[in-house]
Amino acid sequence: MRYIEPHGHMVSRTTDDYAAMAHAGCVAICEPAFWAGFDRSSADGFADYFRQLTEYEPKRAARFHLRHFCWLCLNPKESEDLGLAKEVLSLIPPLLDKPNVLGVGEIGLNKNSRNELMVLENHIQMAADHGQMILVHTPHLEDKLKGTRLILDALKNHSSIDPSRVIVDHVEEHTAPLVLEAGFWAGITLYPESKTTPNRAIDILELYGHERLWLNSACDWGVSDPLAVPRTALELRRRGYDAAFIDRLLYQNPATFLAQNPKFTLE
Ligand SMILES: [Zn+2]
């Protein structure tokens, strides 16, 4: 099988993970900017991280014949300090032309605070000003429904944001219909301990359709499984789906969304 990992935090992973993903059929990985497991102490920390995402990580992936793309932003977890946020956001526009940068992400909310909302607005404005696609992080557990509503409202308030160029990730049963009915793409994140298991993800797509949906493993610095996407392919086979359906869901769907940025190619 072939698949795309559309949301993987590879700076947290070893070369063994890259090799395992390549062996499982992965052809490309997209890495949104996110929290590193600790708060960075200055804008310089972000400048280095953006250099890692745009220069170093693509080379590491290429050793395993994997294409590597990324999304840039200040993550919501570190957006409470508005002074730091302003400095970090000013670093991003000059980097948007880098060959592996697909857009602005993963932006969104963590605790749904006033400052997080302000920084979210600034990111959406940046994406609108520069014609960029957007990848959205939605909060977890009890904050998810409220946070998703706030994020969708913020996106809908910008008339120049085209929902078909925005993916809202980490959807669950109660947020998938809100996202899909508003015309956005939706992402389901597969985790061994939290968020959705493969079977729950398949239940969600059976309920709400799979036209504008991708599956990802996140594979970040915490307990996570970089092979969660191919493991879900096996679960899909067990539940009677054929190879053509699995290819559509795990390869063609993310490729269709991502190729709206012409920089995304699989050659
Ligand atoms: Zn993420």
Residues whose N, C-alpha, C, O or C-beta is under 5 A from the ligand:
A	BS01	ZN	F34
